[in-house]
């Protein structure tokens, strides 16, 4: 997908689920056009850094070993600590090269979701990743009252030709639900606002059984945490939570992550959802991502869209909000972030 802005976006981005990164294991990753290595050290802390050893360029993610809180290169045994510094050279153990460092990416684990902070020039996080439960205090905020999101209620789509902003622009677009998701009613954006780096919006689904157009059968409260994705809380017949995240792999493709936290049945102590709940969630909610992808995969980005009167204001406001996550805005003017 050709877009008039960079794929190296600033913000928090999901890279997987916590169970995919076991203690003592090393895993290769590729995001933002860079080769990365992730490893969970012996204390359980997860680290992500650039993958190629500063010695002779071996990819540490392929064959690397966890030693304490360090990761060891498979080529000559050079070790690298959580801060990215060289801590050990086996054939000169008293003289590590402390001047050599690997770029380290800040990591956040939240309710089994794993995020890294990305800035094109390596600057530290400039805002906090919002909490998917505490962000919606009007609803049950105890994660123990929900079934686990992974693996039963999680889905992954890899190397899709979709830029994160295309996904974000789905937010103010209510009209597509009838055509893409075969909805029997057209939802309405009831309100939207910008709070710090977040785009927060409320979508209402009119009650089909009522003559009152303002009576809603379902309300979806959503917070976009930058262009990395959105967290949402559903208010209605099914009061669940979800995250839909998108992370650039390189200048053409992104990986997508989708997870749902479904309320436990009364009296069920298990965090594993029963079969009937799994079937319901799969049928009603987990398939929606694939519906959108069938559009996004072949979509062309239109810089000056011919919008209707209904969606023009929120749509263009979202595009203006999105510019802050690029070092240089699409127009060439300086963006909001340094």
DANORBEL-V67103 format. One record per pair of residues at least 24 apart in sequence whose C-alpha atoms are under 10 Angstrom apart, sorted by sequence separation. I is the first residue (numbers start at 0). J is the second residue. D is the distance in Angstrom with one decimal. If there is no record, write none. Layout:
{{I | J | D} {I | J | D}}
//
This chain:
{{7 | 31 | 5.7} {21 | 45 | 9.1} {26 | 50 | 9.8} {34 | 58 | 8.1} {35 | 59 | 8.6} {36 | 60 | 4.8} {40 | 64 | 9.7} {41 | 65 | 7.5} {44 | 68 | 8.1} {46 | 70 | 9.5} {53 | 77 | 9.1} {183 | 207 | 8.4} {189 | 213 | 9.7} {197 | 221 | 9.7} {198 | 222 | 5.8} {199 | 223 | 6.3} {237 | 261 | 8.1} {238 | 262 | 7.0} {239 | 263 | 9.8} {6 | 31 | 7.0} {7 | 32 | 8.2} {20 | 45 | 7.8} {34 | 59 | 9.8} {35 | 60 | 7.3} {36 | 61 | 8.6} {38 | 63 | 9.0} {40 | 65 | 6.2} {41 | 66 | 7.5} {42 | 67 | 7.7} {43 | 68 | 8.9} {52 | 77 | 8.0} {197 | 222 | 6.2} {198 | 223 | 5.1} {199 | 224 | 8.8} {237 | 262 | 8.1} {259 | 284 | 8.6} {6 | 32 | 8.8} {20 | 46 | 10.0} {34 | 60 | 8.8} {38 | 64 | 8.7} {39 | 65 | 7.7} {40 | 66 | 7.4} {41 | 67 | 5.4} {42 | 68 | 7.2} {52 | 78 | 9.1} {53 | 79 | 9.8} {187 | 213 | 9.8} {196 | 222 | 9.9} {197 | 223 | 5.4} {198 | 224 | 7.2} {259 | 285 | 8.2} {36 | 63 | 9.0} {38 | 65 | 7.1} {40 | 67 | 6.1} {41 | 68 | 6.1} {52 | 79 | 8.7} {196 | 223 | 8.4} {197 | 224 | 5.1} {198 | 225 | 7.5} {228 | 255 | 9.2} {232 | 259 | 9.9} {258 | 285 | 8.4} {302 | 329 | 9.6} {17 | 45 | 9.0} {39 | 67 | 9.7} {40 | 68 | 4.8} {41 | 69 | 8.9} {170 | 198 | 9.2} {187 | 215 | 9.6} {194 | 222 | 9.3} {196 | 224 | 6.7} {197 | 225 | 6.0} {198 | 226 | 9.6} {227 | 255 | 9.6} {228 | 256 | 9.1} {229 | 257 | 10.0} {230 | 258 | 9.7} {231 | 259 | 9.5} {232 | 260 | 9.5} {257 | 285 | 8.1} {39 | 68 | 8.1} {40 | 69 | 6.8} {170 | 199 | 9.5} {171 | 200 | 8.2} {173 | 202 | 8.1} {186 | 215 | 9.1} {189 | 218 | 9.1} {191 | 220 | 9.9} {193 | 222 | 9.4} {195 | 224 | 9.7} {196 | 225 | 6.2} {197 | 226 | 9.3} {228 | 257 | 9.7} {230 | 259 | 9.9} {38 | 68 | 9.2} {39 | 69 | 9.2} {40 | 70 | 7.9} {170 | 200 | 7.9} {171 | 201 | 9.6} {173 | 203 | 9.5} {188 | 218 | 9.7} {189 | 219 | 9.9} {190 | 220 | 9.8} {191 | 221 | 9.4} {192 | 222 | 9.7} {193 | 223 | 9.6} {195 | 225 | 9.9} {196 | 226 | 9.7} {199 | 229 | 9.1} {201 | 231 | 9.5} {27 | 58 | 8.2} {38 | 69 | 8.7} {39 | 70 | 9.1} {48 | 79 | 9.7} {54 | 85 | 9.8} {167 | 198 | 9.5} {170 | 201 | 9.6} {171 | 202 | 8.7} {173 | 204 | 9.8} {186 | 217 | 9.1} {187 | 218 | 9.6} {188 | 219 | 9.5} {191 | 222 | 9.7} {198 | 229 | 8.9} {199 | 230 | 9.7} {200 | 231 | 9.6} {201 | 232 | 9.8} {202 | 233 | 9.7} {203 | 234 | 9.5} {204 | 235 | 9.7} {257 | 288 | 7.9} {27 | 59 | 7.7} {28 | 60 | 7.6} {38 | 70 | 7.2} {48 | 80 | 9.9} {53 | 85 | 8.9} {110 | 142 | 7.9} {170 | 202 | 8.9} {186 | 218 | 9.2} {197 | 229 | 9.2} {199 | 231 | 9.7} {256 | 288 | 9.5} {26 | 59 | 8.7} {27 | 60 | 4.2} {37 | 70 | 9.2} {48 | 81 | 8.4} {52 | 85 | 9.5} {186 | 219 | 9.9} {255 | 288 | 9.2} {25 | 59 | 8.1} {26 | 60 | 5.1} {27 | 61 | 6.4} {36 | 70 | 9.3} {46 | 80 | 9.3} {47 | 81 | 8.4} {48 | 82 | 8.9} {49 | 83 | 8.6} {54 | 88 | 10.0} {25 | 60 | 5.8} {26 | 61 | 7.2} {27 | 62 | 9.4} {46 | 81 | 6.4} {47 | 82 | 9.9} {48 | 83 | 7.0} {24 | 60 | 9.5} {25 | 61 | 7.7} {26 | 62 | 8.8} {27 | 63 | 9.5} {45 | 81 | 8.9} {46 | 82 | 9.0} {47 | 83 | 9.3} {111 | 147 | 8.4} {112 | 148 | 9.0} {25 | 62 | 7.6} {26 | 63 | 8.4} {44 | 81 | 9.2} {46 | 83 | 9.5} {110 | 147 | 8.6} {111 | 148 | 7.7} {112 | 149 | 8.8} {24 | 62 | 9.7} {25 | 63 | 6.2} {110 | 148 | 8.4} {111 | 149 | 7.4} {24 | 63 | 8.5} {25 | 64 | 6.6} {110 | 149 | 9.6} {111 | 150 | 10.0} {24 | 64 | 7.2} {25 | 65 | 7.0} {40 | 80 | 9.9} {23 | 64 | 7.6} {24 | 65 | 6.6} {40 | 81 | 8.9} {23 | 65 | 5.4} {54 | 96 | 9.7} {22 | 65 | 8.7} {23 | 66 | 8.0} {38 | 81 | 9.6} {237 | 280 | 10.0} {241 | 284 | 9.9} {23 | 67 | 8.7} {23 | 68 | 9.4} {25 | 70 | 7.9} {54 | 99 | 8.8} {243 | 288 | 8.7} {24 | 70 | 9.5} {25 | 71 | 9.7} {53 | 99 | 6.8} {23 | 70 | 9.3} {52 | 99 | 9.6} {53 | 100 | 7.6} {52 | 100 | 9.2} {53 | 101 | 7.4} {52 | 101 | 7.7} {51 | 101 | 8.1} {49 | 100 | 9.5} {50 | 101 | 7.9} {170 | 221 | 8.6} {48 | 100 | 9.8} {49 | 101 | 5.7} {50 | 102 | 8.9} {170 | 222 | 9.7} {48 | 101 | 6.4} {49 | 102 | 5.4} {50 | 103 | 9.9} {170 | 223 | 8.7} {47 | 101 | 9.9} {48 | 102 | 5.5} {49 | 103 | 6.6} {47 | 102 | 8.7} {48 | 103 | 4.2} {49 | 104 | 8.1} {47 | 103 | 6.1} {48 | 104 | 5.6} {167 | 223 | 7.6} {46 | 103 | 7.8} {47 | 104 | 5.5} {48 | 105 | 8.8} {46 | 104 | 7.6} {47 | 105 | 7.3} {48 | 106 | 9.8} {167 | 225 | 8.7} {168 | 226 | 9.6} {46 | 105 | 7.8} {47 | 106 | 6.9} {167 | 226 | 6.4} {170 | 229 | 9.1} {45 | 105 | 9.7} {46 | 106 | 6.6} {166 | 226 | 8.2} {167 | 227 | 8.5} {45 | 106 | 7.1} {46 | 107 | 9.5} {164 | 225 | 9.4} {165 | 226 | 9.3} {166 | 227 | 9.2} {167 | 228 | 7.0} {44 | 106 | 9.4} {45 | 107 | 8.6} {163 | 225 | 9.5} {164 | 226 | 6.1} {166 | 228 | 7.8} {167 | 229 | 8.1} {45 | 108 | 8.5} {163 | 226 | 5.7} {164 | 227 | 8.7} {166 | 229 | 9.6} {44 | 108 | 9.7} {162 | 226 | 9.4} {163 | 227 | 6.6} {164 | 228 | 9.3} {163 | 228 | 7.7} {35 | 102 | 9.3} {36 | 103 | 9.8} {37 | 104 | 9.8} {47 | 114 | 10.0} {35 | 103 | 9.3} {45 | 113 | 9.2} {47 | 115 | 7.8} {128 | 196 | 9.9} {129 | 197 | 9.0} {35 | 104 | 9.2} {37 | 106 | 9.9} {46 | 115 | 9.4} {126 | 195 | 8.8} {127 | 196 | 9.5} {128 | 197 | 9.9} {126 | 196 | 7.7} {125 | 196 | 9.6} {167 | 243 | 10.0} {166 | 243 | 9.2} {167 | 244 | 9.7} {166 | 244 | 8.9} {167 | 245 | 9.3} {166 | 245 | 7.7} {163 | 244 | 8.6} {164 | 245 | 9.2} {163 | 245 | 5.8} {162 | 245 | 8.2} {163 | 246 | 6.9} {161 | 245 | 8.7} {162 | 246 | 8.4} {163 | 247 | 7.2} {135 | 220 | 8.1} {161 | 246 | 9.6} {162 | 247 | 7.0} {31 | 117 | 8.4} {134 | 220 | 9.9} {135 | 221 | 9.2} {159 | 245 | 9.8} {161 | 247 | 8.4} {162 | 248 | 9.8} {30 | 117 | 9.5} {31 | 118 | 9.8} {134 | 221 | 9.6} {135 | 222 | 9.5} {160 | 247 | 9.5} {162 | 249 | 9.9} {31 | 119 | 8.7} {134 | 222 | 8.4} {153 | 241 | 9.5} {157 | 245 | 9.8} {158 | 246 | 9.7} {159 | 247 | 9.2} {160 | 248 | 9.8} {162 | 250 | 8.7} {152 | 241 | 9.5} {153 | 242 | 9.5} {154 | 243 | 9.6} {155 | 244 | 9.8} {156 | 245 | 9.3} {157 | 246 | 9.8} {158 | 247 | 8.6} {159 | 248 | 9.1} {160 | 249 | 9.9} {161 | 250 | 9.9} {162 | 251 | 7.7} {163 | 252 | 9.6} {166 | 255 | 9.9} {131 | 221 | 9.9} {153 | 243 | 9.8} {155 | 245 | 9.9} {158 | 248 | 7.0} {160 | 250 | 9.3} {161 | 251 | 7.4} {162 | 252 | 7.0} {163 | 253 | 7.6} {17 | 108 | 7.1} {131 | 222 | 9.1} {157 | 248 | 8.9} {158 | 249 | 9.0} {160 | 251 | 5.8} {161 | 252 | 5.9} {162 | 253 | 6.6} {163 | 254 | 9.5} {14 | 106 | 9.7} {16 | 108 | 8.5} {17 | 109 | 8.6} {19 | 111 | 9.5} {148 | 240 | 9.6} {159 | 251 | 8.2} {160 | 252 | 4.4} {161 | 253 | 6.0} {162 | 254 | 9.7} {163 | 255 | 9.3} {13 | 106 | 9.7} {15 | 108 | 9.7} {16 | 109 | 9.3} {17 | 110 | 8.4} {18 | 111 | 7.2} {19 | 112 | 10.0} {20 | 113 | 9.4} {129 | 222 | 8.5} {146 | 239 | 9.9} {148 | 241 | 8.7} {158 | 251 | 8.4} {159 | 252 | 5.1} {160 | 253 | 6.4} {161 | 254 | 8.6} {11 | 105 | 9.3} {12 | 106 | 9.7} {13 | 107 | 9.2} {16 | 110 | 8.9} {17 | 111 | 4.8} {18 | 112 | 9.1} {19 | 113 | 9.6} {129 | 223 | 9.2} {130 | 224 | 9.9} {138 | 232 | 8.2} {145 | 239 | 8.2} {148 | 242 | 9.9} {158 | 252 | 5.0} {159 | 253 | 5.3} {160 | 254 | 9.0} {161 | 255 | 9.3} {226 | 320 | 9.9} {11 | 106 | 9.1} {12 | 107 | 9.7} {13 | 108 | 9.5} {16 | 111 | 5.4} {17 | 112 | 5.9} {18 | 113 | 9.6} {129 | 224 | 6.8} {135 | 230 | 9.7} {137 | 232 | 9.9} {138 | 233 | 9.3} {145 | 240 | 9.0} {157 | 252 | 8.3} {158 | 253 | 5.2} {159 | 254 | 6.3} {225 | 320 | 9.0} {226 | 321 | 7.0} {11 | 107 | 8.9} {15 | 111 | 8.6} {16 | 112 | 4.6} {17 | 113 | 6.0} {128 | 224 | 6.8} {134 | 230 | 8.8} {135 | 231 | 8.5} {138 | 234 | 8.4} {157 | 253 | 6.8} {158 | 254 | 5.4} {159 | 255 | 7.9} {225 | 321 | 7.4} {226 | 322 | 9.8} {15 | 112 | 6.3} {16 | 113 | 5.5} {17 | 114 | 9.7} {127 | 224 | 9.1} {128 | 225 | 9.2} {134 | 231 | 9.2} {135 | 232 | 7.0} {137 | 234 | 10.0} {156 | 253 | 8.5} {157 | 254 | 4.5} {158 | 255 | 8.3} {226 | 323 | 9.9} {227 | 324 | 9.9} {14 | 112 | 8.1} {15 | 113 | 5.4} {16 | 114 | 8.9} {126 | 224 | 9.6} {131 | 229 | 9.3} {132 | 230 | 9.2} {134 | 232 | 9.1} {142 | 240 | 10.0} {156 | 254 | 5.8} {157 | 255 | 6.4} {225 | 323 | 8.9} {226 | 324 | 7.3} {13 | 112 | 7.0} {14 | 113 | 5.8} {15 | 114 | 7.5} {131 | 230 | 6.1} {132 | 231 | 9.4} {139 | 238 | 8.9} {155 | 254 | 7.4} {156 | 255 | 5.0} {157 | 256 | 8.8} {225 | 324 | 7.1} {226 | 325 | 9.8} {13 | 113 | 5.6} {14 | 114 | 5.7} {15 | 115 | 9.9} {129 | 229 | 9.7} {130 | 230 | 8.6} {131 | 231 | 7.6} {132 | 232 | 8.6} {138 | 238 | 8.3} {139 | 239 | 9.6} {155 | 255 | 5.7} {156 | 256 | 6.7} {12 | 113 | 8.3} {13 | 114 | 4.2} {14 | 115 | 7.0} {129 | 230 | 8.5} {131 | 232 | 8.4} {138 | 239 | 9.6} {154 | 255 | 8.2} {155 | 256 | 4.9} {156 | 257 | 8.7} {11 | 113 | 9.9} {12 | 114 | 5.2} {13 | 115 | 6.4} {138 | 240 | 10.0} {154 | 256 | 6.0} {155 | 257 | 6.5} {11 | 114 | 6.2} {12 | 115 | 5.5} {13 | 116 | 8.9} {153 | 256 | 7.4} {154 | 257 | 5.1} {155 | 258 | 9.0} {10 | 114 | 9.8} {11 | 115 | 5.7} {12 | 116 | 6.4} {153 | 257 | 5.4} {154 | 258 | 6.5} {10 | 115 | 8.4} {11 | 116 | 4.6} {12 | 117 | 7.3} {135 | 240 | 9.6} {152 | 257 | 8.1} {153 | 258 | 4.2} {154 | 259 | 9.3} {10 | 116 | 5.7} {11 | 117 | 6.4} {152 | 258 | 5.7} {153 | 259 | 6.5} {180 | 286 | 9.1} {181 | 287 | 10.0} {9 | 116 | 7.7} {10 | 117 | 5.5} {11 | 118 | 9.1} {151 | 258 | 8.9} {152 | 259 | 5.4} {153 | 260 | 9.3} {180 | 287 | 6.6} {9 | 117 | 5.4} {10 | 118 | 6.7} {132 | 240 | 8.1} {149 | 257 | 9.7} {150 | 258 | 8.7} {151 | 259 | 9.0} {152 | 260 | 7.4} {179 | 287 | 8.7} {180 | 288 | 9.4} {8 | 117 | 7.2} {9 | 118 | 4.7} {10 | 119 | 9.8} {131 | 240 | 7.7} {148 | 257 | 9.2} {149 | 258 | 7.2} {152 | 261 | 8.3} {180 | 289 | 9.7} {181 | 290 | 9.5} {7 | 117 | 8.1} {8 | 118 | 6.9} {9 | 119 | 6.7} {131 | 241 | 8.1} {148 | 258 | 5.6} {149 | 259 | 8.4} {179 | 289 | 9.9} {180 | 290 | 6.4} {7 | 118 | 7.6} {8 | 119 | 7.1} {9 | 120 | 9.4} {116 | 227 | 9.9} {131 | 242 | 8.0} {147 | 258 | 9.4} {148 | 259 | 5.4} {149 | 260 | 9.0} {176 | 287 | 9.8} {179 | 290 | 6.1} {180 | 291 | 7.9} {7 | 119 | 6.0} {9 | 121 | 9.7} {147 | 259 | 8.3} {148 | 260 | 5.2} {178 | 290 | 9.9} {179 | 291 | 6.8} {6 | 119 | 9.8} {7 | 120 | 9.8} {9 | 122 | 9.4} {11 | 124 | 8.3} {114 | 227 | 9.5} {146 | 259 | 8.8} {147 | 260 | 6.3} {148 | 261 | 7.7} {179 | 292 | 9.9} {200 | 313 | 9.9} {10 | 124 | 7.7} {11 | 125 | 9.8} {145 | 259 | 9.4} {146 | 260 | 6.0} {147 | 261 | 7.8} {176 | 290 | 9.8} {179 | 293 | 8.8} {9 | 124 | 9.2} {10 | 125 | 8.2} {11 | 126 | 8.9} {145 | 260 | 5.7} {146 | 261 | 5.5} {147 | 262 | 9.5} {176 | 291 | 9.5} {179 | 294 | 8.1} {9 | 125 | 9.4} {10 | 126 | 8.3} {11 | 127 | 8.4} {12 | 128 | 9.4} {144 | 260 | 9.2} {145 | 261 | 5.2} {146 | 262 | 6.2} {147 | 263 | 9.3} {175 | 291 | 9.3} {10 | 127 | 9.4} {11 | 128 | 6.6} {144 | 261 | 8.5} {145 | 262 | 4.2} {146 | 263 | 5.6} {10 | 128 | 8.7} {11 | 129 | 9.8} {142 | 260 | 8.2} {144 | 262 | 5.9} {145 | 263 | 4.9} {146 | 264 | 8.9} {198 | 316 | 9.8} {142 | 261 | 9.8} {143 | 262 | 9.0} {144 | 263 | 5.7} {145 | 264 | 8.7} {152 | 271 | 9.9} {198 | 317 | 7.6} {142 | 262 | 9.0} {143 | 263 | 8.6} {144 | 264 | 8.8} {151 | 271 | 7.9} {152 | 272 | 8.8} {144 | 265 | 9.2} {146 | 267 | 9.6} {150 | 271 | 9.3} {151 | 272 | 7.6} {188 | 309 | 9.8} {192 | 313 | 9.3} {146 | 268 | 9.5} {147 | 269 | 9.1} {148 | 270 | 9.0} {149 | 271 | 9.2} {151 | 273 | 9.9} {169 | 291 | 8.9} {187 | 309 | 9.9} {188 | 310 | 9.0} {191 | 313 | 7.7} {198 | 320 | 7.7} {139 | 262 | 9.4} {144 | 267 | 9.3} {146 | 269 | 7.5} {147 | 270 | 5.4} {148 | 271 | 8.9} {151 | 274 | 9.9} {190 | 313 | 9.3} {193 | 316 | 9.4} {197 | 320 | 8.8} {198 | 321 | 9.0} {144 | 268 | 9.0} {145 | 269 | 9.5} {146 | 270 | 4.6} {147 | 271 | 6.3} {148 | 272 | 9.2} {192 | 316 | 9.6} {193 | 317 | 9.0} {196 | 320 | 8.3} {197 | 321 | 9.7} {143 | 268 | 9.2} {144 | 269 | 9.9} {145 | 270 | 7.1} {146 | 271 | 5.9} {147 | 272 | 7.6} {152 | 277 | 7.5} {166 | 291 | 8.9} {188 | 313 | 9.0} {191 | 316 | 9.9} {192 | 317 | 9.7} {196 | 321 | 9.2} {143 | 269 | 9.6} {144 | 270 | 8.6} {145 | 271 | 9.4} {146 | 272 | 5.8} {151 | 277 | 7.1} {166 | 292 | 9.5} {191 | 317 | 9.7} {143 | 270 | 7.8} {145 | 272 | 9.1} {146 | 273 | 9.4} {193 | 320 | 7.9} {196 | 323 | 8.4} {132 | 260 | 10.0} {152 | 280 | 7.6} {153 | 281 | 9.7} {196 | 324 | 8.9} {131 | 260 | 9.9} {151 | 280 | 9.6} {152 | 281 | 7.7} {166 | 295 | 8.1} {19 | 149 | 9.8} {112 | 242 | 9.2} {114 | 244 | 9.8} {146 | 276 | 9.9} {151 | 281 | 9.0} {165 | 295 | 7.5} {18 | 149 | 8.1} {19 | 150 | 9.9} {115 | 246 | 9.9} {154 | 285 | 7.5} {161 | 292 | 8.5} {16 | 148 | 9.3} {17 | 149 | 8.9} {18 | 150 | 8.8} {114 | 246 | 9.8} {152 | 284 | 9.4} {153 | 285 | 7.9} {154 | 286 | 9.3} {156 | 288 | 9.0} {160 | 292 | 9.4} {16 | 149 | 7.2} {152 | 285 | 7.4} {155 | 288 | 9.6} {156 | 289 | 8.8} {159 | 292 | 8.3} {161 | 294 | 10.0} {162 | 295 | 9.0} {165 | 298 | 9.0} {16 | 150 | 8.7} {154 | 288 | 8.8} {161 | 295 | 6.2} {162 | 296 | 9.9} {165 | 299 | 9.7} {154 | 289 | 9.9} {160 | 295 | 7.7} {161 | 296 | 6.4} {165 | 300 | 7.9} {174 | 309 | 9.8} {156 | 292 | 9.2} {159 | 295 | 8.8} {160 | 296 | 5.7} {161 | 297 | 8.9} {164 | 300 | 9.8} {173 | 309 | 9.9} {174 | 310 | 8.9} {16 | 153 | 9.0} {159 | 296 | 6.9} {160 | 297 | 8.2} {161 | 298 | 8.6} {172 | 309 | 9.9} {173 | 310 | 8.4} {160 | 298 | 9.3} {161 | 299 | 10.0} {162 | 300 | 9.5} {172 | 310 | 7.0} {171 | 310 | 7.0} {172 | 311 | 9.8} {15 | 155 | 8.7} {171 | 311 | 9.3} {171 | 312 | 9.4} {172 | 313 | 8.9} {171 | 313 | 6.1} {172 | 314 | 7.5} {170 | 313 | 9.2} {171 | 314 | 5.8} {112 | 256 | 9.3} {170 | 314 | 8.4} {171 | 315 | 9.4} {112 | 257 | 9.9} {168 | 313 | 9.7} {169 | 314 | 9.1} {171 | 316 | 9.6} {112 | 258 | 8.6} {168 | 314 | 7.0} {171 | 317 | 7.9} {111 | 258 | 9.7} {168 | 315 | 9.3} {170 | 317 | 8.7} {168 | 317 | 7.2} {110 | 260 | 9.5} {167 | 317 | 8.2} {168 | 318 | 7.7} {167 | 318 | 9.0} {164 | 317 | 9.5} {168 | 321 | 9.5} {164 | 318 | 8.3} {167 | 321 | 8.6} {8 | 163 | 8.7} {6 | 162 | 7.0} {8 | 164 | 9.7} {5 | 162 | 9.3} {6 | 163 | 8.1} {164 | 321 | 7.4} {4 | 162 | 9.6} {6 | 164 | 9.4} {164 | 322 | 9.7} {0 | 159 | 9.4} {1 | 160 | 9.2} {2 | 161 | 9.7} {0 | 160 | 5.6} {1 | 161 | 9.2} {2 | 162 | 7.8} {4 | 164 | 9.6} {0 | 161 | 6.2} {1 | 162 | 8.6} {0 | 162 | 7.0} {2 | 164 | 9.3} {2 | 165 | 9.4} {0 | 165 | 9.7} {10 | 196 | 9.4} {118 | 324 | 9.2} {119 | 325 | 9.0} {120 | 326 | 9.5} {118 | 325 | 9.3} {119 | 326 | 7.9} {118 | 326 | 8.9} {125 | 336 | 8.8} {12 | 224 | 9.2} {125 | 337 | 9.8} {11 | 224 | 7.5} {12 | 225 | 9.0} {10 | 224 | 8.0} {11 | 225 | 7.4} {12 | 226 | 8.3} {13 | 227 | 7.2} {34 | 248 | 9.6} {10 | 225 | 6.2} {11 | 226 | 8.3} {12 | 227 | 4.9} {13 | 228 | 8.4} {31 | 246 | 8.0} {32 | 247 | 7.9} {33 | 248 | 8.0} {122 | 337 | 9.3} {9 | 225 | 8.2} {10 | 226 | 7.2} {11 | 227 | 5.9} {12 | 228 | 7.6} {30 | 246 | 7.3} {31 | 247 | 5.4} {32 | 248 | 5.9} {33 | 249 | 7.6} {8 | 225 | 9.3} {9 | 226 | 8.2} {10 | 227 | 6.7} {11 | 228 | 8.6} {30 | 247 | 5.9} {31 | 248 | 5.1} {32 | 249 | 4.0} {8 | 226 | 7.6} {9 | 227 | 8.7} {10 | 228 | 9.9} {29 | 247 | 9.0} {30 | 248 | 4.0} {31 | 249 | 4.8} {32 | 250 | 6.7} {118 | 336 | 9.9} {8 | 227 | 8.5} {29 | 248 | 5.9} {30 | 249 | 6.2} {31 | 250 | 7.4} {32 | 251 | 9.4} {118 | 337 | 10.0} {28 | 248 | 9.1} {29 | 249 | 7.9} {30 | 250 | 9.7} {31 | 251 | 9.9} {32 | 252 | 9.7} {31 | 252 | 9.5} {30 | 252 | 9.6} {31 | 253 | 8.9} {30 | 253 | 8.3} {30 | 254 | 8.8} {13 | 242 | 9.9} {15 | 244 | 9.9} {13 | 243 | 9.3} {14 | 244 | 9.0} {13 | 244 | 6.2} {14 | 245 | 8.8} {12 | 244 | 7.1} {13 | 245 | 7.0} {14 | 246 | 7.2} {11 | 244 | 9.7} {12 | 245 | 7.0} {13 | 246 | 6.4} {14 | 247 | 9.9} {12 | 246 | 5.6} {13 | 247 | 9.9} {11 | 246 | 9.0} {12 | 247 | 8.6} {8 | 246 | 9.1} {7 | 246 | 9.7} {8 | 247 | 8.2} {15 | 254 | 9.6} {6 | 246 | 9.3} {7 | 247 | 7.4} {14 | 254 | 8.2} {15 | 255 | 9.3} {16 | 256 | 8.9} {6 | 247 | 6.3} {7 | 248 | 9.3} {13 | 254 | 8.9} {14 | 255 | 8.8} {15 | 256 | 7.3} {6 | 248 | 8.6} {7 | 249 | 8.1} {13 | 255 | 8.3} {14 | 256 | 8.1} {15 | 257 | 9.9} {16 | 258 | 9.5} {6 | 249 | 6.9} {7 | 250 | 7.9} {13 | 256 | 7.3} {6 | 250 | 5.5} {12 | 256 | 10.0} {13 | 257 | 9.9} {5 | 250 | 7.6} {6 | 251 | 7.9} {6 | 252 | 8.9} {6 | 253 | 9.1} {2 | 250 | 9.7} {1 | 250 | 9.0} {2 | 251 | 9.5} {0 | 250 | 8.9} {1 | 251 | 7.8} {0 | 251 | 6.3} {0 | 252 | 8.0} {0 | 295 | 9.0} {0 | 296 | 8.0} {0 | 297 | 8.0} {1 | 298 | 9.7} {2 | 299 | 8.4} {3 | 300 | 8.5} {0 | 298 | 7.5} {1 | 299 | 7.4} {2 | 300 | 6.2} {3 | 301 | 9.6} {0 | 299 | 6.8} {1 | 300 | 7.0} {2 | 301 | 8.6} {3 | 302 | 7.9} {0 | 300 | 7.5} {1 | 301 | 10.0} {2 | 302 | 8.6} {8 | 321 | 10.0} {8 | 322 | 9.9} {9 | 323 | 8.6} {10 | 324 | 6.9} {8 | 323 | 9.6} {9 | 324 | 5.1} {10 | 325 | 9.5} {8 | 324 | 5.9} {9 | 325 | 6.3} {7 | 324 | 9.2} {8 | 325 | 5.6} {9 | 326 | 7.7} {4 | 322 | 9.1} {7 | 325 | 7.6} {8 | 326 | 7.9} {5 | 324 | 9.9} {6 | 325 | 8.7} {7 | 326 | 8.8} {5 | 325 | 7.1} {4 | 325 | 7.7} {5 | 326 | 8.7} {4 | 326 | 9.7} {5 | 327 | 8.6} {4 | 327 | 8.2} {5 | 328 | 9.1} {4 | 328 | 7.3} {5 | 329 | 8.4} {3 | 328 | 9.3} {4 | 329 | 5.3} {3 | 329 | 5.9} {4 | 330 | 8.9} {2 | 329 | 9.2} {3 | 330 | 8.6} {4 | 331 | 9.5} {9 | 336 | 8.4}}
//
